[in-house]
Amino acid sequence: MGLRRAACYSHRSSVPYTRVSKRKNKAFIKVVPPQKIVKFTMGNSKLFRDGKLPLQLTLMSSEKAQVRDNALEACRQYLNKKLDVELAGQYLFRVYPFPHHIQRENKMLTGAGADRMQTGMQLSFGKSIAKAAILKKGTPVFFFAVQTPKAIQSIRKLIAQVRSKLPFRIKLDYREIKAPIAAK
């Protein structure tokens, strides 16, 4: 058995005891799954700090949802690879949500001979299997900063290709930051 479908988790409300607690009697989660998102900021941060990337595009969630860290990492890898080829270091790309929510699964065995190995609903808390980020409506997910309107169009095309990996409806927020007028 591999990874369960995202639909099993994406639109559920949060479940209690899904983070590691400092209080010993509430610390039901023993093992925290490793972080799958390797980098949160990619591209050229120096250009952004200097104000040379005036066009900004933010991908936001337009509904309440949970998104798994492996979905965010798959989108990140694809987008960063394509942006690095097309824009060659003339961009800034950030992943905003940090997955804290630990998802659990009470594994049930099926088939011949499986009836002696499982406990049913007795001790049904489950083992930790993955991490997820809980998003509210309007939460930013990805942030892009580029120099030209042509780059914005290519980012919109890339987002359309990645759209199927995200388990929620999206909204794009486009902003153009004006350069400050130098004092004479």
Z-matrix of the N, CA and C atoms (Angstrom, degrees):
N
C 1 1.450
C 2 1.519 1 108.64
N 3 1.297 2 115.75 1 133.12
C 4 1.456 3 120.79 2 -178.75
C 5 1.509 4 112.00 3 -103.06
N 6 1.293 5 115.35 4 -145.64
C 7 1.447 6 122.78 5 -178.92
C 8 1.528 7 109.97 6 -76.15
N 9 1.330 8 116.77 7 136.13
C 10 1.463 9 120.28 8 178.78
C 11 1.522 10 110.12 9 -75.40
N 12 1.338 11 116.16 10 159.63
C 13 1.463 12 121.18 11 179.86
C 14 1.522 13 110.37 12 -62.42
N 15 1.320 14 116.09 13 149.92
C 16 1.466 15 121.06 14 179.18
C 17 1.523 16 110.80 15 -65.51
N 18 1.342 17 117.78 16 -26.90
C 19 1.458 18 121.08 17 -179.70
C 20 1.532 19 111.64 18 -63.27
N 21 1.312 20 117.47 19 -20.20
C 22 1.462 21 120.64 20 177.28
C 23 1.523 22 111.31 21 -67.52
N 24 1.326 23 116.28 22 -24.92
C 25 1.458 24 120.06 23 -174.35
C 26 1.520 25 114.74 24 -123.22
N 27 1.326 26 119.53 25 -22.32
C 28 1.458 27 120.63 26 -163.14
C 29 1.526 28 114.95 27 -64.42
N 30 1.315 29 120.22 28 -35.00
C 31 1.459 30 120.22 29 -176.02
C 32 1.520 31 112.81 30 -114.41
N 33 1.316 32 117.16 31 24.33
C 34 1.457 33 119.98 32 178.22
C 35 1.515 34 110.17 33 -88.01
N 36 1.313 35 115.95 34 151.87
C 37 1.458 36 118.78 35 173.10
C 38 1.524 37 107.64 36 -74.77
N 39 1.311 38 116.26 37 159.86
C 40 1.455 39 118.63 38 -176.22
C 41 1.524 40 110.41 39 -68.84
N 42 1.302 41 115.15 40 149.22
C 43 1.457 42 123.45 41 -174.92
C 44 1.523 43 107.74 42 -105.96
N 45 1.333 44 119.79 43 142.58
C 46 1.457 45 119.65 44 179.87
C 47 1.531 46 112.45 45 -66.89
N 48 1.306 47 115.04 46 158.86
C 49 1.469 48 123.63 47 177.58
C 50 1.524 49 111.56 48 59.14
N 51 1.304 50 116.51 49 51.69
C 52 1.457 51 119.59 50 179.48
C 53 1.521 52 112.07 51 -115.92
N 54 1.303 53 116.78 52 11.59
C 55 1.460 54 121.18 53 172.73
C 56 1.513 55 107.87 54 -128.96
N 57 1.298 56 115.71 55 160.72
C 58 1.457 57 119.90 56 177.31
C 59 1.518 58 107.50 57 -73.29
N 60 1.326 59 116.34 58 126.89
C 61 1.454 60 120.61 59 -176.17
C 62 1.521 61 110.91 60 -97.94
N 63 1.338 62 116.16 61 149.58
C 64 1.461 63 120.93 62 175.66
C 65 1.524 64 110.32 63 -77.56
N 66 1.337 65 116.15 64 -24.97
C 67 1.464 66 120.15 65 178.93
C 68 1.518 67 109.07 66 -82.81
N 69 1.322 68 116.64 67 126.92
C 70 1.463 69 121.14 68 -173.22
C 71 1.528 70 112.13 69 -62.43
N 72 1.326 71 117.89 70 -38.31
C 73 1.464 72 119.10 71 -177.48
C 74 1.521 73 112.64 72 -74.66
N 75 1.330 74 118.66 73 -11.36
C 76 1.462 75 122.41 74 176.16
C 77 1.525 76 112.42 75 -105.67
N 78 1.323 77 118.41 76 -0.21
C 79 1.466 78 122.45 77 -175.25
C 80 1.527 79 109.91 78 -86.29
N 81 1.331 80 115.91 79 77.53
C 82 1.454 81 120.13 80 179.22
C 83 1.518 82 111.85 81 -82.50
N 84 1.325 83 117.47 82 -29.04
C 85 1.460 84 121.54 83 -179.71
C 86 1.517 85 107.82 84 -79.55
N 87 1.304 86 117.01 85 117.00
C 88 1.466 87 121.27 86 -177.70
C 89 1.520 88 111.94 87 -94.29
N 90 1.329 89 117.12 88 -39.29
C 91 1.457 90 121.22 89 -175.93
C 92 1.526 91 108.45 90 -121.30
N 93 1.331 92 115.77 91 126.85
C 94 1.460 93 120.91 92 177.81
C 95 1.523 94 108.07 93 -96.30
N 96 1.337 95 119.30 94 126.46
C 97 1.465 96 120.79 95 178.07
C 98 1.528 97 110.69 96 -61.54
N 99 1.326 98 117.75 97 150.97
C 100 1.467 99 119.82 98 -179.12
C 101 1.528 100 111.83 99 -68.37
N 102 1.323 101 115.25 100 156.34
C 103 1.461 102 121.75 101 178.91
C 104 1.526 103 109.21 102 -75.49
N 105 1.324 104 117.10 103 124.55
C 106 1.462 105 120.08 104 -178.12
C 107 1.523 106 112.66 105 -90.06
N 108 1.320 107 117.98 106 -22.45
C 109 1.464 108 120.24 107 178.75
C 110 1.524 109 107.65 108 -79.00
N 111 1.323 110 115.73 109 118.14
C 112 1.461 111 121.00 110 -173.11
C 113 1.528 112 111.56 111 -83.21
N 114 1.330 113 117.05 112 -45.85
C 115 1.460 114 121.55 113 -178.55
C 116 1.516 115 109.23 114 -130.19
N 117 1.320 116 116.17 115 143.94
C 118 1.455 117 120.60 116 178.74
C 119 1.528 118 112.22 117 -106.08
N 120 1.336 119 118.22 118 -21.36
C 121 1.462 120 122.14 119 178.62
C 122 1.512 121 109.06 120 -127.59
N 123 1.347 122 116.52 121 125.08
C 124 1.460 123 121.76 122 -179.64
C 125 1.517 124 109.19 123 -130.09
N 126 1.313 125 115.90 124 162.38
C 127 1.454 126 120.35 125 178.94
C 128 1.518 127 111.11 126 96.14
N 129 1.324 128 115.17 127 -152.56
C 130 1.457 129 121.77 128 -174.06
C 131 1.533 130 109.89 129 -108.03
N 132 1.330 131 116.94 130 97.87
C 133 1.462 132 121.35 131 -179.58
C 134 1.523 133 111.97 132 -69.95
N 135 1.317 134 116.47 133 -29.79
C 136 1.474 135 120.53 134 -177.92
C 137 1.533 136 110.94 135 -64.28
N 138 1.333 137 116.72 136 -42.29
C 139 1.471 138 119.69 137 177.57
C 140 1.528 139 111.21 138 -61.50
N 141 1.320 140 116.49 139 -38.47
C 142 1.468 141 120.56 140 -179.85
C 143 1.527 142 110.66 141 -67.15
N 144 1.327 143 116.71 142 -43.78
C 145 1.465 144 120.38 143 179.12
C 146 1.525 145 112.00 144 -64.09
N 147 1.335 146 116.38 145 -34.08
C 148 1.469 147 120.33 146 179.86
C 149 1.526 148 112.37 147 -79.45
N 150 1.324 149 118.65 148 -4.88
C 151 1.457 150 122.30 149 178.05
C 152 1.515 151 114.10 150 81.03
N 153 1.339 152 117.53 151 22.30
C 154 1.464 153 120.76 152 -178.06
C 155 1.526 154 112.95 153 -94.88
N 156 1.333 155 116.74 154 3.62
C 157 1.470 156 121.47 155 176.17
C 158 1.536 157 107.80 156 -119.59
N 159 1.346 158 117.48 157 80.44
C 160 1.469 159 119.86 158 -171.24
C 161 1.528 160 115.25 159 -79.87
N 162 1.328 161 118.82 160 -19.34
C 163 1.469 162 120.70 161 -177.07
C 164 1.523 163 109.57 162 -94.89
N 165 1.325 164 116.12 163 124.43
C 166 1.461 165 120.57 164 -175.43
C 167 1.522 166 110.28 165 -124.82
N 168 1.325 167 115.24 166 137.67
C 169 1.458 168 122.20 167 178.95
C 170 1.526 169 107.81 168 -130.40
N 171 1.321 170 116.52 169 126.56
C 172 1.461 171 121.49 170 -179.07
C 173 1.517 172 108.95 171 -119.36
N 174 1.337 173 116.62 172 126.41
C 175 1.459 174 122.03 173 174.85
C 176 1.517 175 106.88 174 -91.80
N 177 1.343 176 117.05 175 122.60
C 178 1.457 177 121.56 176 -176.73
C 179 1.521 178 110.69 177 -123.32
N 180 1.307 179 115.06 178 155.92
C 181 1.457 180 121.54 179 175.62
C 182 1.518 181 108.58 180 -79.92
N 183 1.337 182 116.90 181 132.74
C 184 1.459 183 118.96 182 177.93
C 185 1.533 184 111.30 183 -103.69
N 186 1.330 185 116.21 184 14.39
C 187 1.461 186 120.95 185 174.72
C 188 1.520 187 109.01 186 -156.03
N 189 1.319 188 116.11 187 165.29
C 190 1.451 189 121.90 188 178.31
C 191 1.533 190 108.54 189 -76.80
N 192 1.342 191 117.24 190 130.95
C 193 1.467 192 119.42 191 -177.33
C 194 1.525 193 111.21 192 -161.18
N 195 1.320 194 114.56 193 167.36
C 196 1.457 195 122.13 194 169.36
C 197 1.515 196 106.96 195 -110.82
N 198 1.326 197 116.34 196 138.12
C 199 1.458 198 119.93 197 176.10
C 200 1.529 199 107.53 198 -128.61
N 201 1.326 200 115.00 199 129.92
C 202 1.456 201 120.22 200 -178.38
C 203 1.514 202 111.98 201 -73.01
N 204 1.322 203 115.29 202 153.72
C 205 1.461 204 119.74 203 -179.57
C 206 1.523 205 111.93 204 -66.43
N 207 1.321 206 118.61 205 -29.65
C 208 1.472 207 118.49 206 178.99
C 209 1.529 208 111.50 207 -72.30
N 210 1.332 209 118.59 208 -27.81
C 211 1.467 210 120.77 209 174.84
C 212 1.525 211 110.23 210 -70.55
N 213 1.333 212 116.81 211 -42.42
C 214 1.462 213 120.40 212 177.32
C 215 1.528 214 111.39 213 -63.60
N 216 1.331 215 116.33 214 -40.23
C 217 1.467 216 120.10 215 -179.62
C 218 1.525 217 111.37 216 -68.79
N 219 1.323 218 118.11 217 -37.36
C 220 1.468 219 120.79 218 177.77
C 221 1.530 220 110.35 219 -64.04
N 222 1.331 221 116.58 220 -43.36
C 223 1.473 222 120.50 221 177.39
C 224 1.519 223 110.76 222 -64.42
N 225 1.325 224 116.32 223 -43.40
C 226 1.459 225 120.93 224 -179.01
C 227 1.516 226 111.69 225 -60.22
N 228 1.330 227 116.63 226 -46.58
C 229 1.460 228 120.33 227 -178.70
C 230 1.521 229 111.38 228 -62.63
N 231 1.318 230 116.71 229 -44.96
C 232 1.465 231 120.15 230 -178.39
C 233 1.522 232 111.18 231 -65.04
N 234 1.333 233 116.36 232 -48.74
C 235 1.463 234 120.45 233 -177.91
C 236 1.526 235 111.44 234 -63.56
N 237 1.321 236 116.80 235 -44.11
C 238 1.462 237 119.65 236 -177.81
C 239 1.525 238 111.29 237 -66.02
N 240 1.324 239 116.92 238 -38.89
C 241 1.470 240 120.75 239 179.30
C 242 1.531 241 110.40 240 -63.16
N 243 1.330 242 116.82 241 -46.40
C 244 1.465 243 120.75 242 -179.01
C 245 1.528 244 111.75 243 -69.07
N 246 1.339 245 117.37 244 -40.09
C 247 1.461 246 120.35 245 179.01
C 248 1.524 247 111.65 246 -65.59
N 249 1.324 248 116.43 247 -36.74
C 250 1.460 249 120.42 248 179.76
C 251 1.527 250 110.84 249 -65.87
N 252 1.331 251 117.26 250 -34.01
C 253 1.464 252 120.68 251 178.08
C 254 1.529 253 110.51 252 -75.03
N 255 1.341 254 117.28 253 -46.74
C 256 1.463 255 120.99 254 -173.90
C 257 1.525 256 113.85 255 -77.42
N 258 1.344 257 117.21 256 -39.53
C 259 1.459 258 119.40 257 -173.47
C 260 1.528 259 113.83 258 -108.67
N 261 1.302 260 118.44 259 -10.63
C 262 1.471 261 124.77 260 172.72
C 263 1.528 262 114.02 261 46.86
N 264 1.317 263 117.05 262 59.74
C 265 1.459 264 120.90 263 174.72
C 266 1.508 265 115.58 264 80.58
N 267 1.308 266 119.23 265 6.49
C 268 1.467 267 122.67 266 -179.86
C 269 1.534 268 109.95 267 -101.71
N 270 1.307 269 117.45 268 42.96
C 271 1.467 270 121.74 269 -177.65
C 272 1.522 271 109.82 270 -152.78
N 273 1.315 272 115.55 271 166.28
C 274 1.458 273 123.02 272 169.44
C 275 1.522 274 106.52 273 -130.40
N 276 1.328 275 116.33 274 133.32
C 277 1.462 276 122.14 275 -178.22
C 278 1.521 277 107.65 276 -133.35
N 279 1.341 278 116.17 277 125.65
C 280 1.461 279 120.68 278 179.95
C 281 1.525 280 110.43 279 -126.51
N 282 1.331 281 114.68 280 145.51
C 283 1.463 282 122.36 281 171.34
C 284 1.527 283 105.74 282 -107.18
N 285 1.335 284 117.37 283 120.46
C 286 1.458 285 120.35 284 -174.45
C 287 1.530 286 115.54 285 -87.35
N 288 1.330 287 121.15 286 -49.25
C 289 1.474 288 117.88 287 -173.05
C 290 1.525 289 111.67 288 -70.11
N 291 1.325 290 115.02 289 140.04
C 292 1.465 291 121.21 290 175.58
C 293 1.520 292 107.24 291 -111.35
N 294 1.326 293 118.12 292 119.38
C 295 1.472 294 120.44 293 -176.03
C 296 1.530 295 112.32 294 -70.78
N 297 1.343 296 116.04 295 114.80
C 298 1.470 297 121.86 296 176.43
C 299 1.523 298 111.65 297 -110.71
N 300 1.313 299 116.31 298 -30.48
C 301 1.458 300 122.13 299 -171.93
C 302 1.530 301 110.03 300 -71.39
N 303 1.316 302 117.77 301 124.82
C 304 1.456 303 122.08 302 -177.98
C 305 1.529 304 108.56 303 -97.65
N 306 1.323 305 115.54 304 124.07
C 307 1.460 306 120.41 305 -179.77
C 308 1.522 307 109.40 306 -93.13
N 309 1.336 308 114.79 307 142.77
C 310 1.466 309 120.39 308 -177.51
C 311 1.520 310 110.07 309 -121.09
N 312 1.333 311 113.74 310 158.24
C 313 1.463 312 118.95 311 176.17
C 314 1.520 313 108.81 312 -144.86
N 315 1.332 314 115.91 313 130.76
C 316 1.452 315 121.68 314 172.89
C 317 1.526 316 106.16 315 -92.08
N 318 1.317 317 116.29 316 99.44
C 319 1.462 318 120.19 317 -173.42
C 320 1.517 319 110.54 318 -69.76
N 321 1.322 320 114.15 319 129.35
C 322 1.461 321 120.77 320 178.38
C 323 1.516 322 108.02 321 -115.51
N 324 1.315 323 116.08 322 130.21
C 325 1.461 324 121.19 323 -179.77
C 326 1.521 325 109.37 324 -93.67
N 327 1.304 326 115.88 325 142.61
C 328 1.459 327 119.86 326 177.36
C 329 1.520 328 108.84 327 -125.58
N 330 1.300 329 115.59 328 163.49
C 331 1.456 330 120.36 329 178.30
C 332 1.520 331 111.62 330 106.26
N 333 1.308 332 115.29 331 -176.41
C 334 1.465 333 121.21 332 -176.74
C 335 1.523 334 110.28 333 -71.05
N 336 1.320 335 115.95 334 133.15
C 337 1.455 336 120.91 335 176.87
C 338 1.513 337 114.51 336 83.41
N 339 1.326 338 118.13 337 -1.62
C 340 1.459 339 120.41 338 -176.82
C 341 1.524 340 112.00 339 -83.20
N 342 1.335 341 117.86 340 -12.09
C 343 1.456 342 119.99 341 -174.92
C 344 1.526 343 112.94 342 -68.52
N 345 1.323 344 118.96 343 -21.16
C 346 1.461 345 120.84 344 -178.70
C 347 1.531 346 112.12 345 -90.74
N 348 1.329 347 118.13 346 -8.63
C 349 1.458 348 119.57 347 -172.71
C 350 1.529 349 113.92 348 -101.37
N 351 1.301 350 118.45 349 -15.56
C 352 1.456 351 118.50 350 -176.23
C 353 1.518 352 110.82 351 -110.48
N 354 1.342 353 115.09 352 160.07
C 355 1.462 354 120.16 353 -175.27
C 356 1.519 355 112.66 354 -107.75
N 357 1.312 356 118.84 355 -0.53
C 358 1.465 357 121.19 356 179.63
C 359 1.516 358 110.66 357 69.38
N 360 1.330 359 117.28 358 -130.11
C 361 1.458 360 120.53 359 -179.15
C 362 1.520 361 112.52 360 -90.12
N 363 1.309 362 117.83 361 -2.19
C 364 1.460 363 120.65 362 174.25
C 365 1.528 364 107.56 363 -77.46
N 366 1.308 365 118.44 364 130.23
C 367 1.473 366 123.63 365 -175.96
C 368 1.532 367 110.52 366 55.87
N 369 1.317 368 116.11 367 51.89
C 370 1.459 369 120.37 368 -171.97
C 371 1.534 370 114.00 369 -95.27
N 372 1.317 371 118.55 370 18.51
C 373 1.470 372 120.31 371 -177.16
C 374 1.521 373 111.35 372 -61.55
N 375 1.307 374 119.17 373 -35.87
C 376 1.459 375 122.23 374 176.09
C 377 1.519 376 112.99 375 92.95
N 378 1.311 377 114.83 376 161.92
C 379 1.457 378 121.76 377 178.57
C 380 1.532 379 108.52 378 -100.21
N 381 1.321 380 115.20 379 149.79
C 382 1.461 381 118.82 380 179.76
C 383 1.520 382 109.19 381 -71.97
N 384 1.349 383 115.71 382 133.39
C 385 1.465 384 119.39 383 -177.06
C 386 1.517 385 112.72 384 -120.36
N 387 1.341 386 118.44 385 -27.40
C 388 1.462 387 119.92 386 -176.06
C 389 1.522 388 109.72 387 -160.91
N 390 1.328 389 114.50 388 171.47
C 391 1.462 390 121.28 389 174.05
C 392 1.512 391 108.74 390 -114.07
N 393 1.322 392 115.66 391 152.59
C 394 1.459 393 120.70 392 178.23
C 395 1.517 394 109.35 393 -142.92
N 396 1.320 395 115.29 394 157.74
C 397 1.455 396 121.90 395 173.72
C 398 1.526 397 107.41 396 -106.99
N 399 1.316 398 116.68 397 131.90
C 400 1.455 399 121.31 398 177.97
C 401 1.518 400 107.44 399 -92.59
N 402 1.328 401 116.49 400 120.67
C 403 1.454 402 122.19 401 -176.76
C 404 1.521 403 110.30 402 -108.56
N 405 1.314 404 115.66 403 138.26
C 406 1.452 405 121.25 404 172.22
C 407 1.522 406 108.24 405 -97.14
N 408 1.297 407 116.58 406 170.32
C 409 1.464 408 120.68 407 178.30
C 410 1.526 409 109.14 408 -64.60
N 411 1.327 410 116.42 409 129.64
C 412 1.455 411 121.31 410 179.46
C 413 1.517 412 114.74 411 87.83
N 414 1.326 413 118.14 412 4.80
C 415 1.464 414 120.94 413 178.82
C 416 1.517 415 110.22 414 -74.14
N 417 1.350 416 118.71 415 129.26
C 418 1.461 417 119.50 416 176.67
C 419 1.522 418 111.34 417 -70.30
N 420 1.333 419 116.08 418 138.80
C 421 1.460 420 121.22 419 -179.78
C 422 1.528 421 109.91 420 -110.45
N 423 1.334 422 117.06 421 -54.95
C 424 1.462 423 121.98 422 178.38
C 425 1.525 424 109.29 423 -123.49
N 426 1.327 425 115.90 424 146.32
C 427 1.465 426 122.36 425 178.44
C 428 1.521 427 108.69 426 -129.08
N 429 1.326 428 116.27 427 132.26
C 430 1.460 429 122.27 428 178.73
C 431 1.526 430 108.32 429 -125.76
N 432 1.326 431 116.47 430 140.10
C 433 1.466 432 121.69 431 172.79
C 434 1.525 433 107.13 432 -133.04
N 435 1.340 434 116.33 433 127.07
C 436 1.463 435 121.78 434 -177.18
C 437 1.526 436 109.94 435 -138.89
N 438 1.355 437 115.86 436 177.74
C 439 1.463 438 120.94 437 -175.96
C 440 1.525 439 113.88 438 -96.85
N 441 1.334 440 118.37 439 -36.04
C 442 1.464 441 120.41 440 -169.68
C 443 1.529 442 112.37 441 -119.22
N 444 1.334 443 117.63 442 154.53
C 445 1.472 444 120.73 443 174.91
C 446 1.529 445 112.62 444 -64.11
N 447 1.327 446 117.50 445 -28.09
C 448 1.474 447 120.64 446 177.05
C 449 1.535 448 110.34 447 -64.56
N 450 1.331 449 116.58 448 -36.86
C 451 1.467 450 120.87 449 177.51
C 452 1.526 451 110.77 450 -66.56
N 453 1.337 452 116.93 451 -36.18
C 454 1.467 453 120.51 452 177.00
C 455 1.523 454 110.31 453 -62.87
N 456 1.334 455 117.46 454 -40.76
C 457 1.465 456 120.86 455 178.45
C 458 1.522 457 111.36 456 -63.91
N 459 1.327 458 117.22 457 -40.25
C 460 1.473 459 119.30 458 178.88
C 461 1.527 460 110.84 459 -67.82
N 462 1.334 461 117.88 460 -34.84
C 463 1.470 462 120.92 461 177.22
C 464 1.532 463 109.71 462 -66.78
N 465 1.329 464 117.75 463 -39.59
C 466 1.475 465 120.60 464 177.32
C 467 1.530 466 111.09 465 -61.34
N 468 1.329 467 117.21 466 -38.31
C 469 1.469 468 120.41 467 177.63
C 470 1.531 469 110.79 468 -67.05
N 471 1.336 470 116.37 469 -40.30
C 472 1.468 471 119.87 470 178.47
C 473 1.521 472 111.06 471 -65.20
N 474 1.322 473 117.38 472 -38.65
C 475 1.466 474 120.52 473 178.93
C 476 1.526 475 110.13 474 -64.43
N 477 1.325 476 117.00 475 -37.39
C 478 1.469 477 120.29 476 177.36
C 479 1.525 478 111.17 477 -63.50
N 480 1.329 479 117.16 478 -32.81
C 481 1.469 480 120.60 479 178.82
C 482 1.526 481 111.40 480 -74.87
N 483 1.325 482 117.59 481 -32.17
C 484 1.469 483 122.46 482 -177.05
C 485 1.522 484 111.81 483 -87.20
N 486 1.315 485 116.76 484 -14.62
C 487 1.462 486 123.35 485 -173.29
C 488 1.534 487 113.87 486 -49.96
N 489 1.321 488 117.53 487 -35.99
C 490 1.468 489 120.38 488 -176.48
C 491 1.529 490 113.08 489 -71.74
N 492 1.310 491 118.23 490 -15.74
C 493 1.463 492 120.84 491 179.19
C 494 1.526 493 113.07 492 -83.32
N 495 1.325 494 117.19 493 -13.60
C 496 1.455 495 120.83 494 -177.26
C 497 1.529 496 110.44 495 -99.87
N 498 1.339 497 118.21 496 132.20
C 499 1.468 498 120.81 497 -174.14
C 500 1.523 499 114.87 498 -88.40
N 501 1.321 500 118.30 499 28.87
C 502 1.456 501 121.13 500 -179.72
C 503 1.521 502 109.29 501 -148.46
N 504 1.341 503 116.19 502 162.99
C 505 1.462 504 120.67 503 175.94
C 506 1.520 505 108.37 504 -76.44
N 507 1.333 506 115.39 505 146.41
C 508 1.461 507 119.48 506 -175.46
C 509 1.520 508 111.29 507 -115.98
N 510 1.332 509 114.64 508 161.33
C 511 1.455 510 122.62 509 174.56
C 512 1.520 511 106.08 510 -137.64
N 513 1.336 512 116.94 511 137.19
C 514 1.455 513 121.56 512 179.55
C 515 1.523 514 109.59 513 -104.69
N 516 1.327 515 116.10 514 132.91
C 517 1.456 516 122.51 515 178.43
C 518 1.525 517 107.92 516 -115.75
N 519 1.334 518 116.40 517 115.70
C 520 1.468 519 121.61 518 -178.19
C 521 1.516 520 109.33 519 -105.65
N 522 1.336 521 116.62 520 132.89
C 523 1.465 522 121.38 521 177.99
C 524 1.518 523 109.65 522 -137.33
N 525 1.308 524 113.99 523 145.10
C 526 1.457 525 120.11 524 175.03
C 527 1.523 526 106.73 525 -117.89
N 528 1.315 527 115.87 526 117.42
C 529 1.460 528 121.68 527 -178.48
C 530 1.529 529 108.84 528 -89.63
N 531 1.307 530 115.87 529 120.74
C 532 1.457 531 120.63 530 179.02
C 533 1.523 532 109.68 531 -78.42
N 534 1.326 533 115.24 532 140.71
C 535 1.462 534 119.75 533 177.36
C 536 1.524 535 109.38 534 -72.46
N 537 1.339 536 117.85 535 139.84
C 538 1.457 537 119.46 536 179.49
C 539 1.531 538 111.13 537 -65.78
N 540 1.309 539 116.21 538 141.92
C 541 1.460 540 121.41 539 179.94
C 542 1.523 541 108.56 540 -76.04
N 543 1.320 542 115.16 541 127.67
C 544 1.469 543 120.41 542 -178.18
C 545 1.537 544 109.30 543 -72.19
N 546 1.331 545 115.02 544 138.79
C 547 1.469 546 120.49 545 179.61
C 548 1.533 547 109.32 546 -73.62
N 549 1.333 548 115.53 547 139.17
C 550 1.474 549 119.51 548 -179.57
C 551 1.493 550 111.29 549 -97.86
